Amino acid sequence: MKKFVYILLPFLEILLGCTDPLLKPLTDTEPSAPGMGRITIAHDESSDRTLLPNAPVFVSYTLSFTYQGEGEVNKDSETVTALPVSIELLAGPWLITVTAFTRIAGVEGLNDGNYPAATGSSTVTVISGISVPVAVDLRSGIGLAGQGVLEYDIGLSDGIGGAVLRVLNMNKSEAGAVNLLESATGSLALDPGYYFLQVQISTGRIRSRTELLHIYSGHTTVVAGSAWNFTDEEGVYYNLAELGEFLAAAPDNTVDTPYPVKLMVDLDSLATRPPVSSTGYRVNVLGALNMHGKYISLDLSDATGRLAAHSEYPELNYYYTIEPWNSRERIVSLILPEHITFIPPTAFRDLRSLKSIYFPQSLEYIGSYAFYNCHSLISVDLSATSITEIRYYAFAYLYSLEELKLPDTLRIIGNRAFETQYNPNNPDFSPGSKLTQINFPDSLEIIGDRAFRDHINLEEITLPSSLKSLGQVAFYSTGIIKADLSRCTELEEINWNYLFGNCRNLEELILPLNIGTIPFGIIPTGGDPFFNCDSLNSLAFAGTQISTGFIIGELPWLTSVDFSRIPVPPQLTGNPFINTSADLIIYVAAENLAAYRAAPGWNAFGERIQVRQ
């Protein structure tokens, strides 16, 4: 049997071309004889999160061509040292096979040379005068008959309490395991193909290292040497019992010195499901995770499955009962796996020490209360996700929030989705938040009731043109200085009840076209939308017209109203500026000044109608 030292190959993510080739005419630099076309083989390397080491460099590629049409057409194989490469072929159907070679030298019992490492094939129809990209997947190993051998020689340092070598199939099931304390050298017979090779040791804490392995039929693959250095390796755990054993024995730590934990488990195994109660299913998504009072940074990037959910009731009303807590609030950071699309309701609520979280691009849905009461969470970056709705209370009471990035797919921000609480008499308990700005995507249609209440450091908002509904108390008691609604020409519904109430820093408000009647002052249906807005001195209207019957009243601190973008004086019904300052200035465009001063009702304001200098 042949034998060589294995230089750990990566799991190739090499796609040559694309699955839907873009056809393009041949250029002058790609001459082609009549009836001939051209194929172009290229590759892209994946940048996805992975356990695997850096991609290797193949030293050569053999390209084989088999004509699939009628008649006999021959094309000799070609060997190239790099991709992409362009090949001329007779028009018609072809099977393209690519074999990649790796260099092996200086190994006893094996001649120096280039050995086949991976192969793949693809069919393509070559079109006369056209260049066609071809997709060839090189993930498959060379499939010769018979098994290969893994030979291992793992050098272990002194003071190790336990050491295990595991060979895992690509679906993470176990293909073989060895207790290295009993035998640090040996061999295993394995079927040809790719495997994860994981070595785990215990030196007071459990540490693991995982690499990619390829077994070749008829060859011995040797794993040995100093590659297995665990000096700075973080903890990787394949079951909760293993993690619990470490955390129970680990010294106490602080929120600033969390233990790194990478869990390679099925996500559903983290949940507990007590009996059904009067409030519905009592599921704790992290109920089985007992941290024994220790702080951890939790990495679930390579966990499998999905988070536990309630298939019968994906959204139960208001609160879930999710006891016992098992000190879950000691999770300091969280990385979610790339494949999950759904975060169920209450999944990570009350993780009060959680400072950061990684949201995968695959994410499409976040349930209500999902991150409720995560008081220490600093940033919520959803920009790479495909979420269309943020449910009620999903991110409520995030007192440390400094950054919020929303995705371009977002349509709905639910009631109280980002609500927080500020109490000036007890700021330590109710501190509001640290968020200063929000960039709303142009896809946003609905902002629900109380959505951003009490974000006391929020300074300016510009709402998107797509917005159709704005809920009551949405920006109550925020630090907004300027609110620009000028783009909101599609607004169908505004609930003015305390909309900007208690925004004591609000100085300027720009309202959109056709805003209709604005219920300034105390209104029968609720509270004054500008209650305590005693800094509001400028009100502007954006658009080409404004509905008749508008009222601007009960704002004695208002110093100016800007109609410069309203060319035609709106029809007045009585005095629209009830109980405002006698010195209120009405600004209009220079070309409309005479029209306003002459219009019925407006003429009563005389020289108070001015052009802004």
C-alpha positions as CSV (number, residue, x, y, z in Angstrom):
1,M,0.0,0.0,0.0
2,K,1.3,3.5,-0.9
3,K,2.0,5.8,1.9
4,F,2.4,9.6,2.2
5,V,2.4,12.3,4.8
6,Y,-0.9,14.2,4.6
7,I,-0.9,18.0,4.3
8,L,-4.4,18.8,5.4
9,L,-6.5,19.6,2.4
10,P,-9.4,22.0,2.8
11,F,-13.0,21.2,2.0
12,L,-12.9,22.7,-1.6
13,E,-15.5,25.3,-2.4
14,I,-14.3,25.5,-6.0
15,L,-17.0,26.2,-8.5
16,L,-15.7,26.7,-12.0
17,G,-17.9,29.1,-13.8
18,C,-21.6,29.3,-12.9
19,T,-24.7,27.1,-13.1
20,D,-26.5,29.4,-15.5
21,P,-23.7,30.3,-17.9
22,L,-23.8,33.8,-19.5
23,L,-23.2,33.3,-23.2
24,K,-21.0,35.9,-24.8
25,P,-19.6,36.3,-28.4
26,L,-15.9,35.4,-28.9
27,T,-13.6,38.4,-28.9
28,D,-10.8,39.1,-31.5
29,T,-8.4,37.6,-29.0
30,E,-10.3,34.3,-29.1
31,P,-10.1,33.2,-32.7
32,S,-12.3,30.2,-33.6
33,A,-12.6,28.1,-36.8
34,P,-16.0,27.7,-38.4
35,G,-18.2,25.4,-36.4
36,M,-16.1,25.7,-33.3
37,G,-16.9,27.3,-30.0
38,R,-15.0,27.8,-26.7
39,I,-15.4,26.8,-23.1
40,T,-13.8,28.9,-20.2
41,I,-13.1,27.1,-16.9
42,A,-12.6,29.4,-13.9
43,H,-13.1,29.1,-10.2
44,D,-14.3,31.1,-7.1
45,E,-13.1,30.3,-3.6
46,S,-15.7,30.5,-0.8
47,S,-15.3,33.0,1.9
48,D,-17.9,31.4,4.1
49,R,-17.3,30.8,7.8
50,T,-15.8,27.3,8.2
51,L,-13.8,25.1,10.5
52,L,-11.4,24.2,7.7
53,P,-7.9,25.5,7.2
54,N,-6.7,27.7,4.3
55,A,-7.3,26.3,0.8
56,P,-4.3,24.4,-0.7
57,V,-2.8,25.1,-4.1
58,F,-3.1,22.3,-6.6
59,V,0.0,22.0,-8.8
60,S,-1.8,20.9,-12.0
61,Y,-5.2,20.0,-13.5
62,T,-5.9,17.4,-16.2
63,L,-8.8,18.3,-18.5
64,S,-10.6,15.4,-20.3
65,F,-13.2,15.9,-23.0
66,T,-15.9,13.3,-24.1
67,Y,-18.2,14.1,-27.0
68,Q,-21.8,13.3,-26.2
69,G,-23.3,13.8,-29.6
70,E,-23.8,11.6,-32.7
71,G,-20.7,10.5,-34.5
72,E,-17.1,10.1,-33.3
73,V,-15.3,13.3,-32.2
74,N,-12.0,13.0,-30.4
75,K,-10.3,15.7,-28.3
76,D,-7.0,14.9,-26.5
77,S,-6.7,15.6,-22.8
78,E,-4.8,18.7,-21.7
79,T,-2.8,19.4,-18.6
80,V,-2.7,23.0,-17.2
81,T,-1.0,24.4,-14.1
82,A,-3.5,27.1,-13.3
83,L,-7.2,28.1,-13.8
84,P,-9.0,29.8,-15.5
85,V,-8.3,28.4,-18.9
86,S,-10.0,28.7,-22.3
87,I,-10.4,25.7,-24.6
88,E,-11.7,25.5,-28.1
89,L,-14.1,22.6,-29.0
90,L,-16.3,21.5,-31.8
91,A,-19.9,22.8,-31.3
92,G,-22.1,20.2,-29.7
93,P,-22.7,18.4,-26.3
94,W,-19.5,17.5,-24.3
95,L,-18.7,16.0,-20.9
96,I,-15.8,17.9,-19.3
97,T,-13.8,16.2,-16.5
98,V,-11.3,18.0,-14.4
99,T,-8.8,16.1,-12.2
100,A,-6.7,18.2,-9.7
101,F,-3.3,17.0,-8.6
102,T,-1.3,17.7,-5.4
103,R,2.5,17.4,-5.0
104,I,4.0,14.6,-2.8
105,A,7.7,14.4,-2.3
106,G,10.3,13.0,0.1
107,V,8.0,10.2,1.4
108,E,9.5,6.8,2.0
109,G,7.9,4.1,-0.2
110,L,6.3,6.7,-2.6
111,N,7.8,8.1,-5.7
112,D,8.0,11.9,-5.8
113,G,5.3,13.3,-8.1
114,N,1.9,14.8,-8.6
115,Y,-0.9,12.7,-7.3
116,P,-4.6,13.0,-8.0
117,A,-6.5,14.6,-5.2
118,A,-9.9,15.6,-6.4
119,T,-12.1,15.4,-9.5
120,G,-15.4,16.6,-10.9
121,S,-17.3,16.7,-14.2
122,S,-19.9,18.7,-15.9
123,T,-21.9,18.6,-19.2
124,V,-21.9,21.6,-21.5
125,T,-23.3,22.4,-24.9
126,V,-20.7,24.3,-27.0
127,I,-22.1,26.8,-29.4
128,S,-20.3,27.9,-32.5
129,G,-18.8,31.4,-32.1
130,I,-19.7,31.6,-28.4
131,S,-17.7,31.4,-25.2
132,V,-19.4,29.4,-22.5
133,P,-18.4,29.2,-18.8
134,V,-18.4,25.7,-17.4
135,A,-19.2,24.8,-13.8
136,V,-17.2,21.9,-12.4
137,D,-17.4,20.9,-8.8
138,L,-14.1,19.6,-7.5
139,R,-15.3,18.5,-4.0
140,S,-15.2,14.7,-4.9
141,G,-12.1,12.8,-4.0
142,I,-10.6,10.3,-6.4
143,G,-12.9,7.3,-6.1
144,L,-10.7,4.2,-6.4
145,A,-11.9,0.9,-5.2
146,G,-11.1,-0.3,-1.7
147,Q,-10.3,1.4,1.7
148,G,-7.5,3.6,2.7
149,V,-5.7,3.9,6.0
150,L,-5.3,6.7,8.5
151,E,-2.1,6.4,10.4
152,Y,-1.7,8.7,13.4
153,D,1.1,9.6,15.7
154,I,-0.1,12.4,18.0
155,G,2.6,13.8,20.3
156,L,1.1,14.7,23.7
157,S,2.6,16.9,26.3
158,D,2.8,16.0,30.0
159,G,0.0,16.7,32.4
160,I,-2.8,15.8,30.1
161,G,-5.8,14.3,31.9
162,G,-7.6,13.0,28.8
163,A,-7.0,12.8,25.0
164,V,-9.3,11.5,22.3
165,L,-9.0,11.3,18.5
166,R,-12.3,11.3,16.6
167,V,-12.9,10.8,12.9
168,L,-16.2,12.4,11.9
169,N,-18.1,12.0,8.7
170,M,-19.1,15.2,6.9
171,N,-22.5,15.1,8.6
172,K,-20.7,15.1,12.0
173,S,-21.5,11.4,12.7
174,E,-18.6,9.4,14.2
175,A,-16.6,7.2,11.9
176,G,-14.0,6.2,14.5
177,A,-12.6,7.1,17.9
178,V,-9.4,6.4,19.8
179,N,-8.3,7.0,23.4
180,L,-4.9,8.6,22.8
181,L,-3.8,8.0,26.4
182,E,-4.0,4.3,25.7
183,S,-2.4,4.5,22.3
184,A,-1.0,7.8,20.9
185,T,0.0,6.0,17.7
186,G,-1.9,3.6,15.5
187,S,-4.1,3.3,12.4
188,L,-7.7,3.1,11.2
189,A,-9.1,1.7,8.0
190,L,-11.6,4.1,6.4
191,D,-13.6,4.4,3.2
192,P,-12.2,6.9,0.7
193,G,-13.5,10.5,1.1
194,Y,-13.4,13.6,3.2
195,Y,-13.6,13.5,7.0
196,F,-13.3,15.9,10.0
197,L,-10.3,14.9,12.2
198,Q,-10.7,16.1,15.7
199,V,-8.3,15.8,18.6
200,Q,-9.5,16.8,22.1
201,I,-7.4,17.0,25.2
202,S,-8.1,17.9,28.8
203,T,-5.5,19.9,30.8
204,G,-7.8,21.4,33.5
205,R,-10.0,22.7,30.6
206,I,-11.1,20.8,27.5
207,R,-9.6,22.0,24.2
208,S,-10.2,20.7,20.7
209,R,-8.8,21.1,17.3
210,T,-10.5,20.1,14.1
211,E,-9.0,19.8,10.6
212,L,-10.2,18.4,7.3
213,L,-8.9,15.0,6.3
214,H,-9.0,13.1,3.0
215,I,-8.5,9.3,2.8
216,Y,-7.4,7.9,-0.6
217,S,-8.1,4.4,-1.7
218,G,-4.9,2.3,-1.6
219,H,-3.0,4.9,0.3
220,T,-1.9,5.5,3.9
221,T,-2.5,9.0,5.1
222,V,-0.2,10.0,8.0
223,V,-1.2,12.5,10.7
224,A,1.7,13.4,12.9
225,G,4.0,16.1,14.2
226,S,3.6,19.4,15.9
227,A,0.4,20.5,14.2
228,W,-1.6,19.5,17.3
229,N,-0.4,22.4,19.5
230,F,-3.2,23.4,21.9
231,T,-1.4,26.3,23.6
232,D,-3.9,28.9,22.4
233,E,-6.7,26.7,21.3
234,E,-10.2,27.6,22.4
235,G,-12.7,25.1,23.9
236,V,-14.7,23.0,21.4
237,Y,-17.4,20.7,22.9
238,Y,-19.4,17.9,21.2
239,N,-22.0,17.5,24.0
240,L,-23.4,19.4,26.9
241,A,-22.1,16.8,29.5
242,E,-18.6,17.5,28.4
243,L,-19.1,21.3,28.6
244,G,-20.8,21.0,32.0
245,E,-17.9,19.0,33.4
246,F,-15.5,21.7,32.4
247,L,-17.6,24.6,33.7
248,A,-18.3,22.9,37.0
249,A,-14.6,22.6,37.7
250,A,-13.5,25.9,36.1
251,P,-12.6,28.8,38.4
252,D,-15.1,31.6,38.8
253,N,-14.7,34.4,36.2
254,T,-16.2,37.8,35.3
255,V,-18.2,39.2,32.5
256,D,-14.9,40.6,31.1
257,T,-13.1,37.3,31.1
258,P,-15.7,34.8,29.7
259,Y,-14.6,31.2,28.8
260,P,-14.8,30.6,25.0
261,V,-17.2,27.8,24.2
262,K,-17.8,26.4,20.8
263,L,-20.7,23.9,20.8
264,M,-20.8,21.2,18.1
265,V,-24.3,20.0,18.9
266,D,-27.8,19.8,17.5
267,L,-29.5,23.1,18.5
268,D,-32.6,21.3,19.6
269,S,-30.6,19.5,22.3
270,L,-30.2,22.8,24.1
271,A,-33.9,23.1,24.8
272,T,-36.0,21.9,27.7
273,R,-39.7,21.3,27.4
274,P,-41.6,21.2,30.7
275,P,-45.3,20.2,30.6
276,V,-47.9,22.3,28.9
277,S,-49.3,25.0,31.2
278,S,-52.2,27.4,31.1
279,T,-50.0,29.9,29.3
280,G,-49.0,27.4,26.6
281,Y,-45.8,25.5,25.9
282,R,-43.0,26.3,28.4
283,V,-40.0,25.9,26.2
284,N,-36.6,27.2,27.1
285,V,-34.5,27.3,24.0
286,L,-31.3,27.2,26.2
287,G,-32.8,25.3,29.1
288,A,-30.4,22.4,29.0
289,L,-27.3,24.7,29.0
290,N,-26.1,24.9,32.6
291,M,-23.2,27.3,33.0
292,H,-22.6,26.6,36.7
293,G,-22.4,30.4,37.4
294,K,-19.6,30.9,34.8
295,Y,-19.5,33.5,32.1
296,I,-19.1,32.2,28.5
297,S,-18.8,33.4,24.9
298,L,-21.1,31.0,23.1
299,D,-20.2,30.0,19.5
300,L,-22.9,28.0,17.7
301,S,-21.6,28.6,14.2
302,D,-21.1,24.9,13.5
303,A,-24.1,23.6,15.4
304,T,-26.7,21.7,13.4
305,G,-30.5,21.6,13.3
306,R,-32.8,24.4,14.3
307,L,-33.6,26.3,17.4
308,A,-36.5,24.7,19.4
309,A,-39.8,26.2,18.3
310,H,-43.6,25.8,18.9
311,S,-44.9,24.4,15.7
312,E,-48.5,24.6,17.0
313,Y,-48.1,28.1,18.4
314,P,-45.2,29.9,16.8
315,E,-46.4,33.1,18.5
316,L,-48.0,32.6,21.9
317,N,-49.5,35.7,23.5
318,Y,-47.3,38.0,25.6
319,Y,-45.0,36.0,27.9
320,Y,-43.7,32.5,27.8
321,T,-42.8,30.8,31.1
322,I,-39.2,29.7,30.4
323,E,-37.9,28.4,33.7
324,P,-35.5,27.2,34.9
325,W,-33.0,29.9,33.9
326,N,-29.9,27.9,34.7
327,S,-27.8,31.1,34.8
328,R,-28.4,31.7,31.1
329,E,-27.9,35.4,31.7
330,R,-24.1,34.8,31.9
331,I,-23.8,34.4,28.1
332,V,-21.5,37.4,27.0
333,S,-21.5,36.9,23.2
334,L,-23.4,34.7,20.8
335,I,-22.6,33.5,17.2
336,L,-25.5,31.8,15.4
337,P,-25.0,29.3,12.6
338,E,-25.3,30.3,9.0
339,H,-28.1,27.9,8.1
340,I,-30.9,29.0,10.6
341,T,-33.8,31.0,9.2
342,F,-35.9,31.3,12.3
343,I,-35.4,32.6,15.9
344,P,-38.4,31.6,17.9
345,P,-40.2,33.8,20.4
346,T,-38.4,34.5,23.7
347,A,-35.4,32.4,22.5
348,F,-32.7,34.7,24.0
349,R,-34.7,37.0,26.3
350,D,-33.2,38.1,29.6
351,L,-29.6,37.4,28.5
352,R,-28.6,40.4,30.6
353,S,-24.9,40.0,30.1
354,L,-25.1,39.6,26.3
355,K,-22.9,42.2,24.6
356,S,-22.7,41.0,21.0
357,I,-24.4,38.7,18.6
358,Y,-23.8,37.5,15.1
359,F,-26.9,37.3,12.9
360,P,-26.5,34.9,9.9
361,Q,-27.4,36.0,6.4
362,S,-29.9,33.1,6.2
363,L,-32.1,34.6,8.9
364,E,-35.6,35.4,7.8
365,Y,-37.7,35.7,11.0
366,I,-37.2,36.9,14.6
367,G,-40.1,36.1,17.0
368,S,-41.5,38.4,19.6
369,Y,-39.5,38.9,22.8
370,A,-36.6,37.1,21.2
371,F,-34.0,39.5,22.7
372,Y,-36.2,41.2,25.3
373,N,-34.3,42.5,28.3
374,C,-30.8,42.0,26.9
375,H,-29.7,45.0,28.8
376,S,-26.0,44.8,27.8
377,L,-26.4,44.3,24.1
378,I,-24.4,47.0,22.3
379,S,-25.1,46.4,18.6
380,V,-27.9,44.9,16.6
381,D,-26.7,44.4,13.0
382,L,-29.4,42.8,10.8
383,S,-28.2,44.4,7.6
384,A,-27.1,41.1,6.0
385,T,-30.3,39.2,6.8
386,S,-33.5,38.8,4.8
387,I,-35.9,39.7,7.7
388,T,-39.2,41.4,6.6
389,E,-40.7,41.9,10.0
390,I,-39.4,42.6,13.5
391,R,-42.1,41.4,15.9
392,Y,-43.4,43.1,19.0
393,Y,-40.9,43.5,22.0
394,A,-38.3,41.6,19.9
395,F,-35.5,44.0,21.0
396,A,-37.2,45.9,23.8
397,Y,-35.3,47.2,26.8
398,L,-31.8,47.1,25.3
399,Y,-30.4,49.8,27.6
400,S,-26.8,49.6,26.2
401,L,-27.8,49.8,22.6
402,E,-25.4,52.0,20.6
403,E,-25.8,50.8,17.0
404,L,-28.8,49.5,15.0
405,K,-28.5,48.4,11.3
406,L,-31.7,47.3,9.6
407,P,-31.9,45.1,6.4
408,D,-33.1,46.4,3.0
409,T,-35.9,43.7,3.1
410,L,-37.6,45.1,6.3
411,R,-41.2,46.0,5.9
412,I,-42.6,46.1,9.4
413,I,-41.3,47.2,12.8
414,G,-43.8,45.9,15.3
415,N,-45.3,47.5,18.3
416,R,-42.7,48.2,21.0
417,A,-40.1,46.3,19.0
418,F,-37.3,48.6,20.2
419,E,-39.0,50.3,23.1
420,T,-36.9,51.1,26.1
421,Q,-37.5,52.9,29.4
422,Y,-36.1,56.1,30.8
423,N,-36.9,57.4,34.3
424,P,-35.0,60.6,35.2
425,N,-35.6,60.0,38.8
426,N,-34.1,56.5,38.6
427,P,-31.7,56.4,35.6
428,D,-29.7,53.5,37.0
429,F,-32.7,51.3,36.7
430,S,-34.3,52.9,33.6
431,P,-31.5,54.5,31.6
432,G,-33.1,54.7,28.2
433,S,-30.5,53.7,25.6
434,K,-27.3,55.0,23.9
435,L,-28.6,54.9,20.3
436,T,-28.0,58.2,18.5
437,Q,-29.2,57.5,14.9
438,I,-31.2,55.1,12.8
439,N,-31.1,54.6,9.1
440,F,-34.5,53.4,8.0
441,P,-34.5,51.3,4.8
442,D,-36.6,52.3,1.8
443,S,-38.5,49.1,2.1
444,L,-40.1,50.0,5.5
445,E,-43.9,50.4,5.4
446,I,-45.0,50.2,9.1
447,I,-43.6,51.6,12.3
448,G,-45.7,50.3,15.2
449,D,-46.9,51.8,18.4
450,R,-44.2,52.8,20.9
451,A,-41.5,51.3,18.6
452,F,-38.7,53.6,19.7
453,R,-40.0,55.1,22.9
454,D,-37.5,56.5,25.4
455,H,-34.4,56.4,23.2
456,I,-33.2,59.6,24.9
457,N,-30.0,59.9,22.9
458,L,-31.6,59.5,19.4
459,E,-30.9,62.9,17.8
460,E,-32.4,62.8,14.2
461,I,-34.7,60.7,12.1
462,T,-35.5,60.7,8.4
463,L,-38.4,58.4,7.6
464,P,-38.4,56.7,4.2
465,S,-40.7,57.3,1.2
466,S,-42.1,53.8,1.5
467,L,-43.6,54.4,5.0
468,K,-47.4,53.9,5.0
469,S,-48.3,53.8,8.7
470,L,-46.8,55.5,11.8
471,G,-48.0,54.3,15.2
472,Q,-48.8,56.3,18.3
473,V,-46.1,57.1,20.9
474,A,-43.6,55.8,18.3
475,F,-40.9,58.4,19.2
476,Y,-42.2,59.5,22.6
477,S,-39.5,60.9,25.0
478,T,-36.6,60.5,22.5
479,G,-33.8,63.0,22.1
480,I,-34.7,63.9,18.6
481,I,-33.7,67.4,17.5
482,K,-35.0,67.1,13.9
483,A,-37.7,64.9,12.5
484,D,-37.9,64.8,8.7
485,L,-41.0,63.2,7.2
486,S,-40.8,65.1,4.0
487,R,-40.3,61.9,1.9
488,C,-43.3,60.2,3.4
489,T,-45.6,60.8,0.5
490,E,-47.2,57.4,0.7
491,L,-48.4,57.8,4.3
492,E,-51.9,56.4,4.8
493,E,-52.2,56.4,8.5
494,I,-50.7,58.4,11.4
495,N,-51.7,57.9,14.9
496,W,-50.8,61.3,16.4
497,N,-51.4,60.3,20.0
498,Y,-48.3,61.5,21.8
499,L,-46.3,60.7,18.6
500,F,-43.5,63.1,19.5
501,G,-44.6,63.7,23.1
502,N,-42.0,64.7,25.6
503,C,-39.3,65.2,22.9
504,R,-37.9,68.3,24.7
505,N,-35.0,68.7,22.3
506,L,-37.2,68.7,19.1
507,E,-36.6,71.9,17.3
508,E,-37.6,71.2,13.7
509,L,-40.4,69.1,12.2
510,I,-40.8,68.7,8.4
511,L,-44.1,67.2,7.3
512,P,-45.0,65.6,4.0
513,L,-47.4,66.3,1.2
514,N,-51.1,65.9,2.0
515,I,-50.6,65.5,5.7
516,G,-54.2,66.4,6.4
517,T,-55.5,67.7,9.7
518,I,-52.8,67.7,12.4
519,P,-54.3,67.4,15.8
520,F,-52.0,69.7,17.7
521,G,-52.9,70.4,21.2
522,I,-55.1,68.2,23.4
523,I,-57.3,65.9,21.2
524,P,-60.3,63.8,22.1
525,T,-58.8,60.6,21.0
526,G,-55.6,60.8,23.1
527,G,-52.7,62.9,24.0
528,D,-51.0,65.9,22.5
529,P,-48.5,64.6,19.8
530,F,-46.2,67.5,20.8
531,F,-46.7,67.4,24.6
532,N,-43.7,69.0,26.3
533,C,-42.0,69.8,23.0
534,D,-41.1,73.2,24.3
535,S,-38.1,73.5,22.0
536,L,-40.1,73.1,18.8
537,N,-39.7,76.4,17.1
538,S,-39.8,75.4,13.4
539,L,-42.5,73.6,11.5
540,A,-42.2,73.0,7.7
541,F,-44.4,71.4,5.1
542,A,-42.8,69.6,2.1
543,G,-44.8,69.0,-1.1
544,T,-46.9,71.0,-3.5
545,Q,-50.1,71.3,-1.6
546,I,-51.6,70.8,1.8
547,S,-55.1,69.7,2.7
548,T,-57.6,72.3,3.8
549,G,-58.7,72.4,7.4
550,F,-55.3,72.0,8.9
551,I,-54.7,73.3,12.4
552,I,-51.5,74.3,14.1
553,G,-52.3,75.2,17.6
554,E,-51.4,75.0,21.3
555,L,-47.7,75.5,20.5
556,P,-46.9,78.9,22.1
557,W,-43.2,78.3,21.7
558,L,-43.5,77.9,17.9
559,T,-41.6,80.8,16.2
560,S,-42.0,79.9,12.6
561,V,-44.0,77.9,10.1
562,D,-42.5,77.2,6.7
563,F,-44.8,77.0,3.6
564,S,-42.0,77.8,1.1
565,R,-42.6,74.5,-0.7
566,I,-46.4,75.0,-0.8
567,P,-46.9,77.3,-3.8
568,V,-50.7,77.7,-3.5
569,P,-52.0,79.2,-0.2
570,P,-54.2,76.5,1.4
571,Q,-57.8,77.4,2.0
572,L,-58.2,78.4,5.7
573,T,-61.2,77.7,7.9
574,G,-60.9,80.2,10.7
575,N,-57.5,80.8,12.4
576,P,-55.3,77.7,12.0
577,F,-52.7,79.1,14.4
578,I,-54.7,78.9,17.6
579,N,-52.9,79.9,20.8
580,T,-49.5,80.2,19.0
581,S,-47.1,83.1,19.5
582,A,-48.3,86.6,18.3
583,D,-44.9,86.9,16.8
584,L,-45.2,83.7,14.7
585,I,-43.5,84.1,11.3
586,I,-44.9,82.3,8.2
587,Y,-42.2,81.7,5.6
588,V,-43.1,81.4,2.0
589,A,-41.2,81.3,-1.3
590,A,-40.4,84.8,-2.8
591,E,-42.4,84.1,-5.9
592,N,-45.5,83.3,-3.7
593,L,-45.2,86.1,-1.2
594,A,-47.8,88.3,-2.9
595,A,-50.3,85.4,-3.4
596,Y,-50.1,84.5,0.3
597,R,-50.5,88.1,1.6
598,A,-53.6,88.5,-0.7
599,A,-55.2,85.1,-0.1
600,P,-58.4,85.1,2.1
601,G,-57.6,84.4,5.7
602,W,-53.9,84.7,5.1
603,N,-54.1,88.4,4.5
604,A,-54.8,88.8,8.2
605,F,-51.2,87.9,8.9
606,G,-49.9,90.7,6.7
607,E,-46.1,91.3,7.2
608,R,-45.8,88.2,9.4
609,I,-45.7,86.4,6.0
610,Q,-42.1,86.7,5.0
611,V,-39.4,85.2,2.8
612,R,-36.7,83.4,4.7
613,Q,-33.4,85.3,4.3
